[in-house]
């Protein structure tokens, strides 16, 4: 105990001292004295330099107490690091111009101008077949699908997507598209790309990824401004299983992402002008386990050039449909190597499958992770009545519209950036490796004055102490062997004068 407390090895009787020296006890005390006097760990030197036992006990208790507090703090910092928490930095980046996103517009009515009652019946039956929500409702109510209502499509020499493109909402200059301006310049119907979706024939403005349209001035009127005739008097939707609204739905989205107007579209009613002030938010997500991003899972998609969560999920749906039904739905236009499903295949296979998959498939089950970098466009809406008295006179003189027709068919939409700036959200580790090392170093220095060098001092002391123990153990073993040899010699009578042998 004297060595461990840096007490000297002298004291007691001479035989004890001599025995310690023979076993290397003095050497180990020297090691501990040198370590305590020279280590950079604060307080340990007083174990040896203090003259009185009570002082040594005080410094031992103080150093051990500080070591305990340091251990608790170090453990708490390590535990906090392995909680994998993240922080989010939010900043506003102001620019001189903003790249305009894609805008997809869909009429609430999916089919126009049926040629017969049988065709209109088949249109409505197709709407029911193509609606997973209706199929789930019909199944819960025990309502079956009458495939005979789809008989009109069996006589067609074309597929459903081609039929929908022909019978969907038309967008013609000075007819359905009464006016169009972007960034103060006139635009026309050719600036809109038709796309067949589950909401019918829709149109996407600014879909060309190689062409960048810019908004140079913030606020209303500086972006896309259109006036539409929605052809309300030609609607064919049935109120029970179809759409009950009149007007349009639109979605603002990144042009690299396929639209999903049916789920995320914003409505604009007839007789109103919708003012959509939008902003842009660029999000950078941390990788797992600090965030939900998985860079290795951002695989190259088979049907989409850019990875997004929506595109990945849509591809997952596509694989399930193709694998189980050997065809693709009419709105899965990204598939070109698989034939399109017939109405009968839709009724018997794809639509019931999609109704089930919507409840079963999740991004996790599809192995789709949140992209590490993505853009979103939050929209704030307000509305005003259209047209006013002077606008009515303009429409009447230029388009021969009546007051009642204008009230029942005309709407307008203005989509602009609220500011020439975007919000940047960047996730980062709340405690990164550098911060953890700084915290640990601070705790070690605060409580016991330790550093990395001190750790190596302890390692050196342990190595030297173990070496001294090995020497002691070796001497003990040698002494036992010598003693055993003496006893054996005396027993056999070969040695008479043991004192002489010892000398």
C-alpha positions as CSV (number, residue, x, y, z in Angstrom):
1,X,0.0,0.0,0.0
2,X,2.9,2.3,0.7
3,X,4.1,2.0,-2.9
4,X,0.7,2.8,-4.3
5,X,0.4,5.9,-2.2
6,X,3.9,6.9,-3.2
7,X,5.2,6.2,0.3
8,X,8.9,5.2,0.5
9,X,9.8,1.6,0.9
10,X,11.9,2.3,4.0
11,X,10.6,1.6,7.5
12,X,9.8,-1.5,9.4
13,X,12.4,-4.1,10.2
14,X,15.5,-4.7,8.0
15,X,14.4,-8.2,7.1
16,X,11.2,-6.9,5.5
17,X,13.2,-4.3,3.6
18,X,15.7,-6.8,2.4
19,X,12.9,-9.2,1.2
20,X,11.3,-6.3,-0.8
21,X,14.5,-5.5,-2.4
22,X,15.0,-9.1,-3.4
23,X,11.5,-9.3,-4.9
24,X,11.8,-6.0,-6.7
25,X,9.5,-4.0,-4.5
26,X,11.8,-1.0,-4.3
27,X,11.9,-0.9,-8.1
28,X,8.1,-0.8,-8.4
29,X,8.0,2.0,-5.8
30,X,10.5,3.9,-7.9
31,X,8.2,3.5,-11.0
32,X,5.2,4.8,-9.2
33,X,7.1,7.7,-7.6
34,X,8.5,8.7,-11.0
35,X,5.1,8.5,-12.7
36,X,3.3,10.5,-9.9
37,X,6.0,13.2,-9.9
38,X,6.3,13.6,-13.7
39,X,2.8,12.9,-15.1
40,X,0.8,15.8,-16.6
41,X,-2.4,14.5,-14.8
42,X,-3.0,17.2,-12.2
43,X,-3.0,16.4,-8.6
44,X,-1.1,13.1,-8.6
45,X,2.2,14.7,-7.8
46,X,0.8,15.7,-4.4
47,X,0.4,12.0,-3.5
48,X,4.2,11.8,-3.1
49,X,5.2,15.4,-2.3
50,X,2.8,15.8,0.7
51,X,4.6,15.3,4.0
52,X,1.6,14.1,6.0
53,X,-0.7,11.1,5.4
54,X,-3.8,13.2,5.8
55,X,-2.7,15.4,2.9
56,X,-2.1,12.4,0.8
57,X,-5.5,11.0,1.5
58,X,-7.1,14.4,0.7
59,X,-5.3,14.6,-2.7
60,X,-6.2,11.0,-3.5
61,X,-9.9,11.6,-2.7
62,X,-9.8,14.9,-4.7
63,X,-8.2,13.3,-7.8
64,X,-10.5,10.3,-7.7
65,X,-13.5,12.5,-7.3
66,X,-12.5,14.6,-10.2
67,X,-11.9,11.5,-12.2
68,X,-15.4,10.2,-11.5
69,X,-16.9,13.5,-12.5
70,X,-14.8,13.5,-15.7
71,X,-15.9,9.9,-16.5
72,X,-19.6,10.9,-16.1
73,X,-19.2,13.9,-18.4
74,X,-17.3,12.0,-21.0
75,X,-19.8,9.2,-20.9
76,X,-22.7,11.7,-21.4
77,X,-21.0,13.2,-24.4
78,X,-20.4,9.9,-26.0
79,X,-24.0,8.8,-25.4
80,X,-25.2,12.1,-26.9
81,X,-23.1,11.5,-30.0
82,X,-24.6,8.0,-30.5
83,X,-28.1,9.4,-30.3
84,X,-27.4,10.6,-33.9
85,X,-29.3,13.8,-33.6
86,X,-29.1,16.4,-36.4
87,X,-29.6,20.1,-36.6
88,X,-31.0,22.2,-39.4
89,X,-29.6,25.4,-40.7
90,X,-32.1,27.7,-42.5
91,X,-31.0,30.6,-44.6
92,X,-32.4,32.8,-47.4
93,X,-30.5,33.1,-50.6
94,X,-31.4,36.2,-52.6
95,X,-30.8,36.1,-56.4
96,X,-31.5,38.3,-59.4
97,X,-33.7,35.7,-61.1
98,X,-35.5,32.5,-60.3
99,X,-35.7,29.4,-62.5
100,X,-39.4,28.7,-63.0
101,X,-40.6,25.2,-62.1
102,X,-43.0,23.0,-64.1
103,X,-46.7,23.6,-63.7
104,X,-49.2,20.8,-64.6
105,X,-52.8,21.7,-65.2
106,X,-55.7,19.3,-65.3
107,X,-59.4,19.8,-66.0
108,X,-61.8,18.3,-63.4
109,X,-63.6,16.7,-66.4
110,X,-61.6,13.9,-68.0
111,X,-63.6,13.2,-71.2
112,X,-65.4,15.4,-73.7
113,X,-67.6,15.0,-76.7
114,X,-68.9,11.5,-76.4
115,X,-70.4,10.3,-79.8
116,X,-73.1,8.2,-78.3
117,X,-74.8,7.2,-75.1
118,X,-72.9,3.9,-75.1
119,X,-69.6,5.8,-75.4
120,X,-70.5,8.1,-72.4
121,X,-71.5,5.0,-70.4
122,X,-68.1,3.4,-71.1
123,X,-66.4,6.7,-70.2
124,X,-67.9,6.7,-66.8
125,X,-67.3,3.0,-66.3
126,X,-63.6,3.6,-67.2
127,X,-63.5,6.4,-64.6
128,X,-64.7,3.9,-62.0
129,X,-62.3,1.2,-63.1
130,X,-59.4,3.7,-63.0
131,X,-60.2,4.9,-59.5
132,X,-58.6,2.8,-56.7
133,X,-60.5,4.9,-54.1
134,X,-63.8,4.0,-55.8
135,X,-62.8,0.3,-56.0
136,X,-62.1,0.1,-52.3
137,X,-65.5,1.7,-51.6
138,X,-67.3,-0.6,-54.0
139,X,-65.6,-3.6,-52.4
140,X,-66.6,-2.5,-48.9
141,X,-70.2,-2.0,-50.1
142,X,-70.3,-5.2,-52.1
143,X,-70.8,-3.4,-55.4
144,X,-69.3,-5.3,-58.3
145,X,-67.9,-3.9,-61.6
146,X,-70.0,-4.5,-64.7
147,X,-67.4,-5.2,-67.4
148,X,-70.2,-5.0,-70.0
149,X,-70.2,-1.2,-69.5
150,X,-66.7,-1.1,-71.0
151,X,-68.0,-2.8,-74.2
152,X,-67.5,0.4,-76.3
153,X,-63.8,0.2,-75.9
154,X,-63.6,-3.3,-77.3
155,X,-64.6,-1.9,-80.7
156,X,-61.8,0.6,-80.8
157,X,-58.6,0.0,-82.7
158,X,-56.6,2.0,-80.3
159,X,-55.5,1.9,-76.6
160,X,-56.9,3.9,-73.7
161,X,-54.2,6.5,-73.6
162,X,-54.6,7.3,-77.2
163,X,-58.4,7.6,-76.7
164,X,-57.9,9.8,-73.7
165,X,-55.6,12.0,-75.6
166,X,-58.2,12.4,-78.3
167,X,-61.2,12.8,-76.0
168,X,-59.4,14.7,-73.1
169,X,-59.5,18.4,-72.4
170,X,-58.2,20.3,-75.5
171,X,-56.0,23.4,-75.2
172,X,-56.2,25.5,-78.3
173,X,-55.2,29.1,-78.7
174,X,-58.0,31.7,-78.4
175,X,-60.4,28.9,-77.6
176,X,-59.7,27.0,-74.4
177,X,-56.5,29.1,-73.8
178,X,-58.0,32.6,-74.0
179,X,-54.8,34.3,-72.9
180,X,-51.3,33.3,-71.8
181,X,-48.4,35.4,-70.6
182,X,-45.1,34.5,-69.0
183,X,-42.6,37.0,-67.6
184,X,-44.4,39.8,-69.5
185,X,-44.3,38.0,-72.9
186,X,-47.1,36.2,-74.7
187,X,-47.1,32.4,-74.7
188,X,-49.3,29.9,-76.5
189,X,-50.6,26.3,-76.4
190,X,-47.4,24.9,-77.9
191,X,-45.6,25.9,-74.6
192,X,-47.7,23.3,-72.8
193,X,-46.8,19.6,-73.2
194,X,-49.8,17.2,-73.0
195,X,-49.5,14.3,-70.6
196,X,-52.0,11.5,-69.9
197,X,-52.5,11.0,-66.2
198,X,-55.2,9.4,-64.0
199,X,-56.8,12.9,-63.9
200,X,-57.2,12.7,-67.7
201,X,-55.3,14.7,-70.3
202,X,-53.3,17.3,-68.6
203,X,-50.8,19.9,-69.7
204,X,-47.4,20.8,-68.3
205,X,-45.9,24.2,-68.7
206,X,-42.1,24.4,-68.8
207,X,-41.5,20.6,-69.0
208,X,-38.4,20.8,-71.1
209,X,-35.5,20.1,-68.8
210,X,-32.9,21.5,-71.3
211,X,-34.7,24.9,-71.4
212,X,-34.7,27.2,-68.4
213,X,-37.4,29.8,-68.0
214,X,-36.6,32.6,-65.6
215,X,-38.7,35.0,-63.5
216,X,-36.9,38.3,-63.2
217,X,-39.4,40.3,-61.2
218,X,-41.1,39.2,-58.0
219,X,-44.8,39.2,-57.3
220,X,-48.0,38.8,-59.2
221,X,-48.0,39.0,-62.9
222,X,-44.3,38.3,-63.2
223,X,-44.6,34.6,-63.8
224,X,-47.3,32.5,-65.6
225,X,-50.7,34.1,-66.1
226,X,-53.4,32.3,-68.1
227,X,-57.1,32.5,-68.7
228,X,-59.0,29.3,-69.6
229,X,-62.3,28.2,-70.8
230,X,-62.9,24.9,-69.0
231,X,-65.9,23.8,-71.2
232,X,-68.1,23.3,-68.2
233,X,-71.2,22.9,-70.4
234,X,-69.6,19.8,-72.0
235,X,-68.8,18.0,-68.7
236,X,-69.5,14.2,-68.6
237,X,-68.4,13.4,-65.1
238,X,-71.0,11.5,-63.0
239,X,-71.3,12.9,-59.4
240,X,-71.2,9.5,-57.6
241,X,-67.9,8.0,-58.8
242,X,-66.5,10.9,-60.7
243,X,-65.5,14.5,-59.9
244,X,-68.2,16.8,-58.6
245,X,-66.1,20.0,-59.1
246,X,-65.9,22.3,-62.0
247,X,-62.7,24.1,-62.8
248,X,-59.0,23.0,-62.9
249,X,-56.4,21.5,-60.6
250,X,-52.8,22.4,-60.9
251,X,-49.5,21.3,-59.3
252,X,-46.2,23.2,-59.1
253,X,-43.4,20.7,-59.2
254,X,-39.8,20.2,-60.2
255,X,-39.6,19.5,-63.9
256,X,-37.6,16.3,-63.2
257,X,-40.4,14.8,-61.1
258,X,-43.5,13.3,-62.7
259,X,-46.7,15.1,-61.7
260,X,-49.3,13.7,-59.4
261,X,-52.1,16.2,-59.7
262,X,-54.8,13.8,-58.5
263,X,-53.3,13.7,-55.0
264,X,-51.4,17.1,-54.7
265,X,-53.3,19.4,-57.1
266,X,-54.7,22.8,-56.0
267,X,-58.2,23.6,-57.2
268,X,-59.3,26.8,-59.0
269,X,-63.1,27.1,-59.5
270,X,-64.9,28.7,-62.4
271,X,-65.7,32.4,-62.1
272,X,-62.5,33.0,-60.1
273,X,-58.9,34.0,-60.6
274,X,-56.5,32.1,-58.5
275,X,-53.4,33.9,-57.3
276,X,-50.7,31.4,-56.5
277,X,-47.7,33.0,-54.7
278,X,-45.0,30.4,-54.5
279,X,-41.6,30.0,-52.8
280,X,-38.8,27.6,-53.3
281,X,-37.2,25.5,-50.7
282,X,-33.9,23.6,-51.3
283,X,-33.5,20.8,-48.8
284,X,-30.3,18.9,-48.1
285,X,-30.9,15.8,-45.9
286,X,-28.3,14.1,-43.8
287,X,-27.5,10.4,-44.5
288,X,-28.5,7.7,-42.0
289,X,-28.5,7.4,-39.1
290,X,-28.5,11.2,-38.6
291,X,-31.2,11.6,-41.3
292,X,-33.4,9.7,-43.7
293,X,-31.2,10.1,-46.7
294,X,-29.4,7.0,-48.1
295,X,-26.9,8.0,-50.8
296,X,-26.2,4.4,-51.7
297,X,-29.9,3.7,-52.2
298,X,-30.3,6.6,-54.7
299,X,-30.0,4.0,-57.4
300,X,-30.4,4.7,-61.1
301,X,-34.1,4.3,-61.8
302,X,-35.2,2.2,-64.8
303,X,-37.8,4.6,-66.1
304,X,-36.8,8.0,-64.7
305,X,-33.6,10.0,-65.4
306,X,-33.5,11.7,-62.0
307,X,-34.1,10.1,-58.6
308,X,-36.9,11.3,-56.4
309,X,-39.1,9.7,-53.8
310,X,-42.2,10.0,-55.9
311,X,-40.4,8.6,-59.0
312,X,-39.0,5.7,-57.0
313,X,-42.5,4.8,-55.6
314,X,-44.1,5.1,-59.0
315,X,-41.4,2.7,-60.4
316,X,-42.2,0.3,-57.6
317,X,-45.9,0.4,-58.5
318,X,-45.0,-0.1,-62.2
319,X,-42.9,-3.2,-61.4
320,X,-45.8,-4.8,-59.4
321,X,-48.3,-4.1,-62.2
322,X,-46.1,-5.4,-64.9
323,X,-45.1,-8.5,-63.0
324,X,-48.7,-9.4,-61.9
325,X,-50.7,-8.3,-64.9
326,X,-48.1,-8.4,-67.8
327,X,-49.2,-4.9,-68.9
328,X,-49.0,-1.3,-67.8
329,X,-51.7,1.2,-67.0
330,X,-52.6,4.0,-69.4
331,X,-51.0,6.7,-67.0
332,X,-47.7,4.8,-66.7
333,X,-46.5,6.5,-69.8
334,X,-42.8,6.1,-68.8
335,X,-43.0,2.4,-69.7
336,X,-42.3,1.8,-73.4
337,X,-41.4,-1.9,-73.5
338,X,-44.6,-3.3,-72.1
339,X,-48.1,-3.2,-73.8
340,X,-50.8,-1.1,-72.3
341,X,-53.6,-2.8,-70.4
342,X,-56.9,-3.3,-72.1
343,X,-60.1,-2.1,-70.2
344,X,-60.8,-5.7,-69.3
345,X,-57.3,-6.2,-67.9
346,X,-57.7,-3.0,-65.9
347,X,-61.0,-4.2,-64.5
348,X,-59.8,-7.7,-63.7
349,X,-56.2,-7.1,-62.7
350,X,-54.5,-3.7,-62.6
351,X,-57.2,-1.6,-60.8
352,X,-57.9,-4.1,-58.0
353,X,-54.1,-4.6,-57.6
354,X,-53.5,-0.8,-57.4
355,X,-56.3,-0.4,-54.9
356,X,-54.6,-3.0,-52.7
357,X,-51.1,-1.7,-53.3
358,X,-52.0,1.8,-52.2
359,X,-52.7,0.4,-48.8
360,X,-49.8,-2.0,-48.6
361,X,-46.9,-0.4,-50.5
362,X,-44.9,2.2,-48.7
363,X,-41.6,3.9,-49.5
364,X,-39.9,1.6,-47.0
365,X,-41.3,-1.5,-48.5
366,X,-40.3,-0.3,-51.9
367,X,-36.8,0.5,-50.5
368,X,-37.2,4.1,-51.5
369,X,-35.4,6.6,-49.4
370,X,-35.7,10.4,-49.2
371,X,-33.4,12.0,-51.7
372,X,-30.3,13.7,-50.3
373,X,-31.1,16.9,-52.2
374,X,-34.5,18.0,-53.5
375,X,-36.6,21.1,-54.2
376,X,-40.2,21.9,-53.2
377,X,-42.5,24.8,-54.1
378,X,-44.9,25.7,-51.3
379,X,-47.9,27.7,-52.7
380,X,-50.1,30.3,-51.0
381,X,-53.5,30.8,-52.7
382,X,-56.0,33.7,-52.8
383,X,-58.9,34.3,-55.2
384,X,-60.8,37.1,-56.9
385,X,-64.0,37.1,-58.9
386,X,-63.6,37.1,-62.7
387,X,-64.6,38.7,-65.0
388,X,-65.4,42.3,-64.0
389,X,-67.7,44.5,-66.1
390,X,-65.0,45.7,-68.5
391,X,-63.6,42.2,-68.9
392,X,-67.1,40.9,-69.7
393,X,-67.3,43.4,-72.5
394,X,-63.9,42.4,-73.8
395,X,-64.8,38.7,-73.9
396,X,-68.2,39.4,-75.5
397,X,-66.7,41.5,-78.3
398,X,-63.6,39.3,-78.9
399,X,-65.0,35.8,-78.2
400,X,-68.8,36.3,-78.6
401,X,-69.4,35.0,-75.1
402,X,-72.6,35.7,-73.2
403,X,-72.6,36.7,-69.5
404,X,-74.0,33.4,-68.4
405,X,-71.3,31.5,-70.4
406,X,-68.5,33.5,-68.9
407,X,-69.9,32.9,-65.4
408,X,-70.0,29.2,-65.9
409,X,-66.9,28.5,-68.0
410,X,-64.1,31.1,-67.5
411,X,-61.4,31.1,-64.9
412,X,-57.8,32.5,-64.6
413,X,-54.6,31.5,-62.9
414,X,-51.6,33.6,-61.9
415,X,-48.5,31.7,-60.6
416,X,-45.5,33.8,-59.5
417,X,-42.6,33.7,-57.1
418,X,-43.3,35.8,-54.1
419,X,-39.6,36.8,-53.8
420,X,-36.5,36.4,-55.9
421,X,-35.0,34.3,-53.1
422,X,-35.1,30.7,-52.0
423,X,-34.9,29.1,-48.6
424,X,-32.1,26.7,-48.0
425,X,-32.4,24.0,-45.4
426,X,-29.3,22.0,-44.6
427,X,-29.2,19.2,-42.1
428,X,-26.0,18.5,-40.3
429,X,-24.8,16.4,-37.4
430,X,-25.7,18.0,-34.1
431,X,-22.5,16.6,-32.7
432,X,-19.9,15.7,-35.3
433,X,-16.6,13.8,-34.8
434,X,-14.6,17.0,-34.4
435,X,-17.0,18.4,-31.8
436,X,-17.0,15.1,-29.9
437,X,-13.2,15.2,-29.7
438,X,-13.3,18.8,-28.6
439,X,-15.9,18.0,-25.9
440,X,-13.8,15.0,-24.6
441,X,-10.6,17.1,-24.6
442,X,-12.4,19.9,-22.7
443,X,-13.8,17.5,-20.1
444,X,-10.4,15.8,-19.6
445,X,-8.6,19.1,-19.3
446,X,-11.3,20.7,-17.0
447,X,-11.4,18.0,-14.4
448,X,-8.0,16.4,-14.2
449,X,-5.9,18.4,-16.7
450,X,-5.4,15.4,-19.0
451,X,-4.6,15.4,-22.7
452,X,-3.7,12.8,-25.3
453,X,-0.1,12.9,-24.1
454,X,-1.3,11.9,-20.6
455,X,-3.0,8.8,-21.9
456,X,0.3,7.7,-23.3
457,X,1.9,8.4,-20.0
458,X,-0.6,6.0,-18.3
459,X,0.1,3.4,-21.0
460,X,3.8,3.7,-20.4
461,X,3.3,3.4,-16.6
462,X,1.1,0.3,-17.0
463,X,3.7,-1.3,-19.3
464,X,6.5,-0.6,-16.8
465,X,4.4,-1.8,-13.9
466,X,3.6,-5.0,-15.6
467,X,7.3,-5.5,-16.5
468,X,8.2,-5.0,-12.8
469,X,5.5,-7.5,-11.8
470,X,6.9,-10.0,-14.3
471,X,10.4,-9.5,-12.8
472,X,9.0,-10.0,-9.3
473,X,7.1,-13.2,-10.4
474,X,10.3,-14.5,-12.0
475,X,12.3,-13.9,-8.8
476,X,9.7,-15.7,-6.7
477,X,9.7,-18.7,-9.0
478,X,13.5,-18.8,-9.0
479,X,13.6,-18.6,-5.2
480,X,11.1,-21.4,-4.9
481,X,13.2,-23.6,-7.2
482,X,16.4,-22.9,-5.2
483,X,14.5,-23.7,-2.0
484,X,13.2,-26.9,-3.4
485,X,16.7,-27.9,-4.6
486,X,18.1,-27.4,-1.1
487,X,15.4,-29.5,0.5
488,X,15.9,-32.3,-2.0
489,X,19.7,-32.2,-1.5
490,X,19.4,-32.3,2.3
491,X,17.0,-35.2,2.1
492,X,19.3,-37.3,0.0
493,X,22.3,-36.5,2.2
494,X,24.5,-35.2,-0.5
495,X,25.2,-31.8,1.1
496,X,26.2,-31.6,4.8
497,X,27.0,-27.9,5.3
498,X,24.1,-25.9,4.0
499,X,25.6,-22.7,5.3
500,X,28.6,-23.2,3.1
501,X,26.4,-23.8,0.2
502,X,24.5,-20.6,0.9
503,X,27.7,-18.7,1.1
